Amino acid sequence: MDHADLKQGKVHDPWSAAALVQPEVVGPAGGGPNPPAGAEPPVLTLRLPASIRVSLVGSFMILLVGALYYGKEILLPIALAFMLTLTLSPVVRYLAKYHVPEIVSALFIVVAVVGGSAAAIYYLSGPVSGWIDGAPQTGRQIRAKIESMRAPVDAAVSATKQVEEITSGNNDPTVQKVVVQQPGLLARAAGGAVSLGSTAGITIVLLFFLLASGRLFYEKLVRILPTLTEKKRAIRIVYAVEEEVSAYLLTISAINAGLGVVIGGVMWALDMPNPILWGAMAAALNFIPYVGALVGVCVVAIVALVSFDAPGVALLPPALYFVCTTVEGQFITPALLGKRLEMNTVAVFLAVAVWGWLWGVLGALMAVPILVSVRVMCDHIESLSSFGEFLGGRIPEEPEPAEGDAQSAPPVIHPPASGAAHASRPLER
């Protein structure tokens, strides 16, 4: 192949820009050289090869994950505020029907949310601080009860230390070793409190402005999109996401509140200390699917092991906790949410793991609402419908007709309409 021929276009170059980017003109419905009046102008779409598309999508996903991880301090409160806005916007619109100004209803909702959260924290701070103060004594009691199980563990620890000494590389006592000191527990707690306070402050302020703005966000969304089709689709997606997320969060909140009441009553009946604390903990942890229930069972098992002397009695509280969460997760929640909001179990678990790794506990709490939002958007975008189908729950299989019924059933003949009857008369003659 001559280079001059290639420059003159006599030989096709598969790696040229014209070969990689294939233009395609998509015209209005009806086609033809003269489009009908009022039709949208033709759109030039560029089709890239599959390898380039995969590379672009992979690069975008890597950059997106990095941005979410390193931008946690500012992106987390923004996402949390938008999630709360989707949940509480129907309340603002309901009050607007009774001529309540949006800024007044937004202020009332924000004050109610902040006041309720502060009251709950203040009421539960006493039992929590008591458990923190008694943590050393609790640890000693647990060690005393599992003293018989420490012999093999101590042998393994001793063997590990001997392997470390052998493989350390230099046992000369005159050689100085540099050890990087980690921050203490108080320093970590202080840093976490500052970060939590800033996140809560940004979330509350942004939530107020989003609720007070009302339909301003929707109006701006309509104005910035170029075509009428995109405007309609965007509004349809926004309202669908708002409806689905609001229904999901309100239903799950009611279910978790009921679960907290039930578990609190069970712990009270079993004479567990601070049953209200266990009920509140169960309600909060149940917002994290699968992981929350497992953490709750482990914590209740530890406290029951310290509180009761008999092993059989100590195993009863975590067993009943597990039974309550299992009944709630397998029967009550699917029945109340329905098939419309049912999600793929694998997708839910992966979402909790990924968002928990990115944004910690708050990310794990927001994982399922974010997944619901993504699924709703995929259901309204044709190119992403297959991914939305993957995020959905199990589709019930239709019962197949029996072979005998299919063979013996006579064909059903529907009577024709009046026009069809007149049209078929010449054929009958």
N, C-alpha and C positions, 0 to 999 in steps of 0.2 A: 504494500500500500504506500503510495507516494504522498509525501507531506503536502506537495503543491495541489494534488488532487483533493486531498482532504480539506485544504483551505478554500478551494473553489466550490466545494459542496458536491463533488462527483461521487465521493465515498461517504456512506452514512457512519457517523461517529455515535456509538450508543451512549457515550458519556458526555455528550454535549448538553448545553443548557436547554436546547430545544427538545432533546430526547428525554431529559430528566423531568422537565416541567411541561406537561401536555395540557394546552389550554382547551377548554370546552365551553362553548357559549350555550347558556341555558336561557331560553326565551320565555315569554309569557304563555299562558295557557291558550291554546288555539293556534299558535304558530303562525306561519305565513310571513311574507315580506312586510305587510302593513299590519302592525298589531292594532287591536281594537283600542278605542279611545278610553283613557283612564287606566290602561293596563300598566303594570310596572315595567320599567325598562329591562332589557336582557342583562344577565349577570355573567361575567366571565369568571369561571372557576378554574383553578389550577390543580391538576392531579399529580401528586408526587408518587414515586415508587414506594412499595411497601417497606423496603429496608430503610429508606430515608424517613418515612413517617414513624416507624418504630424508634429510630434513633432520636428524633425530635421529641417524641412523647417520653422516652426514657430520660433524656436530659432535663425535660421540664419537671418530671416527677422528682428527680434528684434535687434540683434547685428548690422545688416547693417544700420538700421535707426539710432541707437545710434552713430555709426561711422560717418555717414553722417552729423548728427546734431553737434556733438562736433568737427569734423574735418573740419568744414566749411572754416576756414581761409586758409587751404592749398588745400582742395579738390575742392573748388569753382573755383579758377583760373585755376587749371588743367583741369577741365571739360570744362570751357569756352574756353580754348586754343584748346582743341581737337575738340570742336564744330566748332570753326572758321577754324581749319585746314581742317575738312571735307568739309567746304563750299568753301574754297579757293584753295584746292589741284588741282581741274580741271584747274584752271588758270595757275598754275605752270607747269602742264603737257602740256598745250597748248603752252606756251612759250618755253618749251623744244623742241617742234617740229621744232622751228626756231633757234635751237642751242643756246638758252639763258641759261647760267648756272643756276642751281637751287638756288644757294646762292644769285645770283644777282636778280632773280625774287622774291625770298622770301624777300630780303631787300627792293625792290621796293614796294611790296605789303604792308609790315609792315609800311613803311614810309607813303604810301598813306592813310592807315587806320588811323594811329595816327594823321597825318596832317589834314585829313578831320574831325576827331572827335574834335581835338583842335580848328579848325576854327569854327565848329558849336557851340561849347561851348562858345567861345569868342564872337561870334555874338549874341548869345541868352543870354549872361550874363547880358547885359544892361537891357533888359525888365524884366528879372527875378529879378534882384536886385531892380529895381524900384517897382515891386509888393511886394517884401519883405519889403522894406522901407515904403510903403504905407499900409501895413497890418493893423496897428492900426486904421488908418482912415477908411479903408474898413470895419473893424469890427464895428466901430461906426455907419457907414451908414447902415449896415445890421441890427443892433439893432434898429436903428431909424425906419426902414421900417417895422419891425415885432414887434413893440412895442405893438400893439393891441393883439398879440398872447402870450404875456408873462404872463398875469394874471393867467391862469391855471397852467402854468409851475412854477411860483413863489409859488403858493399854494402847489404844490406837493413837491417842494424843502423844504419849511418850515415844512411840515409834516414829511419829511424824517429826518430833523435835530431834531425834537422833539422825534422821535422814537429812534434816536441815543443817545440822552441825557438820555432817560428812560432806555435803555438797555446797557448803558456804564458800569454799575456794580459798579462804585465808583465815587461819585460826590464831594468827600472831596477835597477842594482846597489846602490843605496842602500836599497832596500826589503828588509826582513828577512823571510825565509820561515820558517815554523814547520814543523818536521819531527818527527813522532812516532817516537821511536827504538824499534825492535823488540827484544825480548829476544835475547841472543846464543845461540849454539849450546850452550854449556855450561849456561846457565840453563834452556834447554828440555830438555836431557838430564837435568838434576837433577830438574826437575819431573816428567818422564816416569817416572824411576826411583821417585820417591816414590809416584806414582799406581799404578804397576805393583806396587810392594811392598804397598800397602794393599789392592789388589784381590786379590792372591795370598793375603794373610793372611785376609781375610774369607772367601774361597772355601774355604780349607783348613779353617778352624774350622767353618763351616757344613756343609761336606761331612761332617766327622766326626760332628756332631750328627745330621744326617739319616740317615746310615748306622747310627749307634748306636740311633736311635729305632725302627728296624725297621718294624713294621706300625702304629705309632702314628698316622701320618698317615692311613692308610686307615681306621682305626677312628674317628678324629675326623670324617672325611669322611662316613662312614655315619651317625654320630649327628646331625650338623647338618642333614642333608637331611630334608624333612618326610615324603615318601611313599616307599613301598616301591619303586615303579617308578623313582623318581629315585635311590634308593640303589643299585639293581642296575645302572642305566645308568652311574652315576658309577664304580662299582668296575670295570665292564667297560671303560670308557674308560681308566681309570688303568692297568689291567693291559695293555691293548692298546698304549697309548703307551709303556709301559715295555718291552714286548717288541719293538716295532718300532724304537724309538730304540736300544735296546741291541744288537739285531741289526745295525742299520745302522752304528753307530759301531764295533763290534767288527770287522765285515767290512771297512769302509773302512780302519780302522787296520791290519789285516793286509795289505790290498792296498797301502797306501801304504808300509808297511815293506818289502814285497817290491820295490816300485818304487824305493825308496831304495837297496836293495842292488844292483839291476840298474844303475841310473844311476851309482852309485859304482864298480862294476866297469867300466863303459864309460869313465868318466873316467880311471880308472887305466890302462886299456888304451891310451887316447889320450895318455897322459903329461901329463894336466892336473894342476896343483898342487893338493894337499889334496883327493884324491878323496872321502875320508870326509865332508868338509864339504859337498861337492856332493850326496852321497847323503842326508845329513840334511836339507839344504835342500829337496831334491826331495820327500822324505817329508812335511815340514811344509807346504810350499806346496801340495801336492796336496789338502790338506783344503779349500782354497778352489777350487771348480770354475771352470774356464776361466781365471780371472784368475791363479791360482797358476801354472799351466803357462806362461802368457805371460810372467810375471815371471821364472820360472826360465830360460826360453829367452833372454831379454834379458840377464840377469846372466851366464850362461855364455858368450854371444856376446861380451860386453865383455871378460871375462877371457881368453877364447881369442884375441881380437884382440891383446891385450897379450903373451900367452905365446908365440905362434907368429908367425914372420915371413912365411911364405907365406900368401896369402889363402885358397887352397883348403884348406889344413890348418886354418886358423882357423875356417872355416865348418863343419868336420866335427863338432865337439862340440855346438854348438847344434842342428844338423840331427838328430843321433842322439838328443839330449834330446827334441826335438819328436816323433820317431818313437816313442820309448818311451812318452811321455805319451799320444800318440794311440792307440796299441794298447791301453794300459790303459783309457783312457776310453771307447773305442768297442766293445771286445770283452770284455776281462777283467771290468771292473766290472759291465756289464749281465748277463754270464753268471753271476756269483756272487751278485749281489743279486736277480736274478730280476724278473719282472713285478710282484711284490707291492710292492717297494720302489722301483720305477722312478718317476721324477718328471718333470713337464713341464719341458722345457728352458728355455722362456721364464720360467716361474715361478721356477726355480732361479736364473737369471741376475738377475732382478729382486730376488729375496730377498737375494742376495749384495750387490748394489748398495745396497739400502736399509739393510740391517743394517750394512754397512761404513760407510755415511754416518752412521748413528746412533751406533755403538759402535766404530768403527775396525776394526783387524785382528781383534780377538777377536770382534767382531760378525760379520765376514765368515766366520770359522771356525765360528760357531754358527748360521749362516743355514740351512743344509740340515737339521740336526737339528730346529731350530724349525719348519721347513716340514714335516718328516715328522710332528711332533707335531700340527700344525694339521690336516694331512690325515687323520690317524687319528681325531681328534675329529670332524671333519666327516663321516667315514664312519659314525660311530655316532650322529649327530644327524640326524634325517630332514630338518629344515628347511635344513640346510647340506650335504646330500648332493650338490647340483649343484656347489657350490664345491669340494668334495672331489674330484669327478670332473674338474674343471678342473685341479687340482693334480696329478692322476695322469698317468702316461705314456701312450704311444700304445697303443690297444686293437687287438690283431691282428684283421684282417678275416677273417671266415669265408668259405671258398671257396664260390662259388655253383655249384649243380649245372648240368651242361650241359643244353641244351634237349632233345637227343635222349634223354638218360638220363631226364629228367623225364617225357617223353611215352611212352617205351617201357616204363618200369618198371611192372610190374603192382601193383595195390593189395595191401597186406599185410593179411590177415584174421587177427586173433588169436582163438584158441579161447576161448569164454566160460568163466567160472568155473562151478562146480557149481550154485550158487544161481541164476545167470543162465540156465543151461541149462534148469533146471526151470521157471523163470518164462516162458521163451520157447516151451515146448511147446504151450500152447493156441493161440498164434499160428500155429505150423506146421500144426496140424490145419485 
